Amino acid sequence: MYKNREPWKDLEVYKGKYFSGEWPTLPELFNITTDRFPERRCFSTYEPDLFFTYKEAHTKILAVSNYLKKIGVKKGDKVAVSGKNSPEWSIAYLSIMFAGATVVPLDYQLHSEEIAALLDFSGVSILFLDEEKFDEIGRLKSNINLISLAPDKKNYILNLEDSGEIPGDLPNENDLAAILFTSGTTGNQKGVMLTQSNFVSDCFLSQGHMALSENDVFYALLPLHHSYSMLAVFIEAISVGAEIVFAKKLVVTQILKDLKIGNVTMFLAIPMLFNKMLKALMNGIKEKGIVIYGIIKFLMFISGIIKKTTGKNPGKKMFKGLLAKLSLDTNRICICGGGPLPSSTFKMFNQLGIDFVQGYGLTETSPIIALNPVEHYKEDSVGALTPHTEMKIQDPDETGSGEILVKGPMVMQGYYKNKDATDEIFTEDGWLKTGDVGYLDDENFLYLTGRKKSLIVTEGGKNVFPEEIEDHFQLFDEIEQVLVRGYVLDGKMKTEGIEALFFPNEEFQKKQFEKAGLEYNKKNIKIEFDKVIEQVNRELLPYKRISRLRVLDEAMEMTTTKKIKRFKVSAD
């Protein structure tokens, strides 16, 4: 039986001096880390170069928080931040908390009108904002005090004058730390209320499955307004005194450059990116010939067996040259979250010598509630429950799968100004209904089956979760996007068939068609996709097989973390 670590016990030495509650607040945690590692790199970005040590960041955070207090911010007020990942974003986020206020992080990819509506809904009067929307939001919301996250605008955050220490109340562990508006696949945004202790408890309990240190370098690739990146990169790094390197673009060439220059050790990303990186690597090997490809695949197989059975990692040295092509030769751990990952991707990265794991959670759970331990990972599982997390499976079927219910110190307080939605997601005895379906094994590792809302009921009365089928298509280069769903076979009997929606990878398919001497048109695209479905159907149980295909002319709308907004896709 796997036994987790207990890093939260290390906080006891700081209790009484830095904090008095069960958990420190984020400002208290940043104070602790600054005193421990004042000269270590804290926030870094390249092109343009901008670097802060913990001491330098702390000084600037206090200056900005004093400015906020000077212009009237007090404990419990709401202050928003919206922009690309950057040291400026991070300083704004922490300054708001040091001023005693609640942070409202907003997706910078939202339309200006949507941002304006969320500002009104949240009661925000001060907004830290990137340059792209600065002037437009200024016109839409003349009553909003705008502070720029970019140096080419007035009121730039790093140029704000330090007014000196201004009295104010710091938050306590039960105070609201942030309101996070979910970018869920349903498209209905809700404001998730998370306290200081929600964040900090989740940060340390997650470390029960993963050792971190001040020598780590985290790569902030996904938008920090998203709970996954906010907790698993931003807060985790701060908790141990690690460095955060901020990504400017979600472009593979820039990502590889940042990983190499920054000597990144902790790389957290989403399935789509890891799949793309793996495909590019394996395609490069294939181009060297079938013999070389066969040898590499055999060596990967042997490496994976040794790693899984002995805990030793021969692939790290064996495939060092290949890992360097992905800029992962300095990497210690890759973590995948934010969506379903094919077990084959998980397995192949580990075979290549990467300590690759995945986790699971929701914005409503701060978000991590399961994480694969590096020393005891399971490729088909989204991880072992984090310590102090309670979970039960409601109304399990014959396979043991049912809706996943959760309790624990990381569970949210509710939805902001939405009592009905809050009441709906909690059971009467206080369990959070995740909306996900899955099961637990005898070691408390969680296995996901799908989303309860997207369940398909087939003609034979079988329950099918589309996410299970979609996983089979993730490594087909000719498919840019895939969505599987039910369509009505019999309205009276409420039975459904299963259809797949594909949006083609035009660039890849054109090259393939050109090699084969085929014209790139809808007819030939459909023929090729029918072959893909035929191949996948052979891997599926009969009742899970796809019976209808639609090829889309336009890409499906996606969330910031590149998940398709399933319920916004036309049913035509």
C-alpha angles and dihedrals in degrees: 000000000000115000119206128220123250106219093156088074088068088070091069092083090061096046113113093019102056104012139009105197131081089269130022117244119243092260090050091047091051090050090053093049093046091054091047099045109016096156099041119108111264110170122019136172134171130216095052099028113229123162136176130186116214090258093050092046091048092052092050093045091054091048093052093044089052089051090052092050090047091057091049108273111150138175113301096019118132119239122179133213125193127172149088120303109282144133087261092057090050094048090049092049095052094039090059090055093044086056088056094249133126119253120230105194110196130197106253090207091067118105114263090247090055091050090049091052092051091049090055093045092050095045092238121166099170125056131183104209143178121242099255095071099023098104096037094051088045089058094044095045110032090166092061120097104225123205116187125233089194126073096226093069131073118258091035110186095232091051096053111125116247106237092194125248111335118189117248142141119267116216122262124223094267095049121107108267101181145353108220117195107214120231092205126169091253091065093226105124118212126183108240111207112216125179130215090257092048089062100038096044091050090048095056098035089054088055086063084081099035132042114223130180144182088262092067124103115207123203114219100207105142117066110278092222085072114089095230095058093035093058105025095045112016103037096032091054093048092049093062102029096254126153123254119211111198122219117220099194138026089228119126096224092052092044092053090049093050092047091053099043093043096046087227117201100177116051117180119182145141128272094256093060096044090049091051093049092049093047092051092050096047093044089053090053092048090056089062089065140273094276095054090044091052092049093049092048091050092049090048090052092052092044091052093051092050092047094048097045103036105023090235117126113215092160092072091070098025094057100028091124092051092047089051088060087061091042087241098118091104093040120118102183136007116202123194123200143138097074147009117307126201110246087227090065091048091050097046095051090052090047088055090057100261118133091231122176139158135217141197138220147116134244084249090063097049073258120270120084100145131033133170112241111230090227095051110024127162116205096211094047130080088218148279117299111266115246116279090021115128119202136175133180112231120218096346117206126224090288093051094253121136141135113309115237122190141195129178147108091284095060115113127251093236141275118313112256091346112104094162093057090044092052090047096054096047126066118228090260094052106264117143112232106220096192087227124115124218148112141246128233126216091275093053093254111152124228119193122217101177148284117309092221094055096050116139119210109205130210090263091054094254122145115232127184112209093213089067091057095041089059089067091063100048096096098048105109093202092065118076095178134009132189125178121198144150127266125197116268097165120012094193094050091038092228125151141204122215123249133181125215115205129189107196127236092234098190094051095043094049090056091048093047091048091054090049093046093243129141115244102239140128094265094055093041089055092049092053093046091049087058090052091051091047089053094048093044088060088061094050133079111257095254091052096053121121115246101178136040131199122189111206127219093205134041118257118249114263139197122243089267090055099254116142114249090239098191094048093063114107115255092212 
